[in-house]
Amino acid sequence: MGKVLFALLAALSLIGCTTIQTLEHAQGSNLAGVQPGDQVRVTMIQGENVTMTLRSAGNDTLRGVDANGKLWEIPQRAIESIEVTRLETERRFSPGKTLGLGVVVFAAAILLGAHAFGDAVEDLFDSSDD
């Protein structure tokens, strides 16, 4: 029982606030909105679509790697639009989540204590029957 509660608490503590932001990038605007590590879907003027993980973004060129490991270098003049998906893992303080986690930890401590106390009482009665 204690191991299960410990595993549950450990799993809860690893849950982070994660959001995915999708930004539209129009032709002719600069590439300042994208950064290395972003997952981008580039639609080129010729109609070709490329989904890749961005390695670098200069003022006029995107460089990245697609899922097959192919390296792409796309000049801005060939880009019709860019869809950027960014995983936000920055953790911000949230009073509600902090209070909720505190309540869960407190409840788990009470359950573990009650379980240990129950085992101790059971052992006491078992030893007095002998």
JOVEN-V294336 format. One record per pair of residues at least 12 apart in sequence whose ideal C-beta (glycine too) atoms are under 8 Angstrom apart, sorted by the first residue. I is the first residue (numbers start at 1). J is the second residue. D is the distance in whole Angstrom. If there is no record, write none. Layout:
i={I & I}
j={J & J}
d={D & D}
//
This chain:
i={1 & 1 & 1 & 2 & 2 & 2 & 5 & 5 & 5 & 8 & 9 & 9 & 9 & 12 & 12 & 13 & 16 & 16 & 17 & 17 & 17 & 17 & 17 & 18 & 18 & 18 & 19 & 19 & 20 & 20 & 20 & 20 & 21 & 21 & 21 & 21 & 22 & 22 & 22 & 23 & 23 & 23 & 23 & 24 & 24 & 24 & 25 & 25 & 25 & 25 & 25 & 26 & 27 & 27 & 27 & 27 & 30 & 31 & 31 & 31 & 31 & 31 & 31 & 31 & 33 & 34 & 34 & 34 & 34 & 34 & 35 & 35 & 35 & 36 & 36 & 36 & 36 & 37 & 37 & 38 & 38 & 38 & 38 & 38 & 39 & 39 & 39 & 39 & 39 & 39 & 39 & 39 & 40 & 40 & 40 & 40 & 40 & 40 & 40 & 40 & 40 & 41 & 41 & 41 & 42 & 42 & 42 & 42 & 42 & 42 & 43 & 43 & 43 & 43 & 43 & 44 & 44 & 44 & 44 & 45 & 45 & 45 & 46 & 50 & 50 & 50 & 51 & 51 & 52 & 52 & 52 & 52 & 52 & 53 & 53 & 59 & 60 & 60 & 60 & 61 & 61 & 61 & 61 & 62 & 62 & 62 & 62}
j={111 & 112 & 115 & 112 & 115 & 116 & 108 & 111 & 112 & 108 & 104 & 105 & 108 & 101 & 104 & 101 & 89 & 91 & 88 & 91 & 92 & 94 & 97 & 87 & 88 & 89 & 87 & 88 & 85 & 86 & 87 & 88 & 84 & 85 & 86 & 88 & 83 & 84 & 85 & 82 & 83 & 84 & 86 & 81 & 82 & 83 & 79 & 81 & 82 & 83 & 84 & 81 & 45 & 79 & 80 & 81 & 59 & 57 & 58 & 59 & 60 & 62 & 76 & 82 & 84 & 54 & 57 & 62 & 82 & 84 & 54 & 57 & 86 & 54 & 55 & 56 & 57 & 53 & 54 & 53 & 54 & 84 & 85 & 86 & 51 & 52 & 53 & 54 & 84 & 85 & 86 & 87 & 52 & 53 & 54 & 62 & 64 & 82 & 83 & 84 & 85 & 82 & 83 & 85 & 62 & 72 & 74 & 79 & 81 & 82 & 79 & 80 & 81 & 82 & 83 & 74 & 78 & 79 & 80 & 78 & 79 & 80 & 78 & 66 & 72 & 74 & 66 & 67 & 64 & 65 & 66 & 67 & 72 & 65 & 66 & 76 & 75 & 76 & 77 & 73 & 74 & 75 & 76 & 74 & 76 & 79 & 82}
d={8 & 8 & 5 & 6 & 7 & 8 & 5 & 6 & 6 & 7 & 7 & 7 & 6 & 7 & 6 & 7 & 6 & 6 & 8 & 6 & 7 & 7 & 8 & 6 & 6 & 6 & 8 & 5 & 6 & 7 & 6 & 8 & 7 & 7 & 5 & 7 & 6 & 7 & 6 & 8 & 7 & 4 & 8 & 6 & 8 & 6 & 8 & 6 & 4 & 7 & 7 & 6 & 8 & 6 & 5 & 7 & 6 & 5 & 7 & 7 & 8 & 7 & 6 & 8 & 7 & 6 & 5 & 7 & 7 & 5 & 7 & 7 & 8 & 6 & 6 & 6 & 7 & 7 & 7 & 7 & 5 & 5 & 7 & 5 & 7 & 8 & 6 & 8 & 7 & 4 & 8 & 8 & 6 & 8 & 5 & 7 & 7 & 6 & 7 & 5 & 8 & 7 & 4 & 8 & 7 & 8 & 6 & 6 & 8 & 5 & 7 & 5 & 5 & 8 & 8 & 7 & 5 & 6 & 6 & 6 & 7 & 5 & 8 & 6 & 6 & 7 & 6 & 7 & 4 & 6 & 4 & 8 & 5 & 6 & 8 & 8 & 6 & 5 & 8 & 6 & 7 & 5 & 7 & 5 & 8 & 7 & 8}
//
